[in-house]
Amino acid sequence: MTDTPLDLGPVGQEIVYENDRIRVWHIRLEPGERQPLHRHDHPYLVVAVQGAKNVVQTVDGTRIDADEPTGGVVYRDPGAVHTLTNVGDTTYLARLVELK
């Protein structure tokens, strides 16, 4: 095991709204596209504007199938370091709402 710090990317591609209580990210992944390795420092909701078949891969090697139907909402706790990959054949669009 190494003590080398991880090179983490942003939670999404763009912050579309932010105030002292929440931050809303825009996420778009084309089929086969992967988000960079990132960490969620706050609890968050994911709202699938256009759903897709996704896979979460954590830094410790855990793979989680994350099918997200259009209109679906998911709550997740903070802390995990992971990537998100669109393994389906449709564009994935979502709003991720971090609760500060």
N, C-alpha and C positions, 0 to 999 in steps of 0.2 A: 504494500500500500504506500502511496506517495502523499507528501504534504503539499504538492504543487496545487496552487489555487486553480479552480475551474474557471474557464473563460465562458461566462454566461451572457446570453443575449437577452433582449427585451421579451416581455410577456406576449406582446402582439406587435403588429406593424405600425400602429398609430394610436395615440391617445385621442379619443374623440370627445371626451368630457371629463372634467375633474373638479372636485371641490374638496373641502376639508374632511368629508365623510366617505367619498367614493372616488374611484378612478375607472373609467370605461375605456377599454381597448377594442380596436377593430382587428379582427383576425380573418385572413383569407388564405386558404391553401388550395392550390390546384391539385388534381389527382397526381399522386406520387411526390408531392412537395412536403418538406419537413421544416418545422420551426427549429430554430437553433436551441441548444441546451439552455434552459432557463429555470428560475426558481420563483415560486409564489411566496412572497413575504406576508401576504394578507389572505384571510379567507375570501372565497370568490364564488360567483355564479357564472355559468356559461349559458348563454342563450343562443341556440342554433338558429340563425336566420335562414340559412340553407344548409340542411344536414348533409352528412357524409359518413362513411365508414372510416374511423380513425383508430390509430394505435398510439398509446402512451408507452414510452420506454423510459424507465427511471434509470438514474445513474448507477444504481446497484444491480441493474440487469433485469428487473421485473418488467414484464410485458403485460399491458392491460388493454384488452379490446374495448374501444370506446365508440360504439355505434351511437351517433348523435342524430336523431331524426329532426327534420325541419320543425321548428317551433318548440323543441324540447328544451328543458331547463335542468341544469345539474348544479348541485352545490358541492364544493370541494374545500377541504381544510388546507391551510398553508403548509409550506415546508418542503414538499417533494421537489427534487431537482430532476427534470425530465425533458424529453422532446415529445412533440406531437407530429405524427405523420398521417397524411390523408392517403389511405390505402385503397380507397374506393375509386369510382369512375365519375364522380360529380365534384364540382367545386364546393368547398366548405367555406361558409361565411358565418361568422359569429361575433357576438358582443360579449366580452368578458368583463364582468363588473367586480372589481376589487373592493372589499369592505374594509375601510381603514380603521 
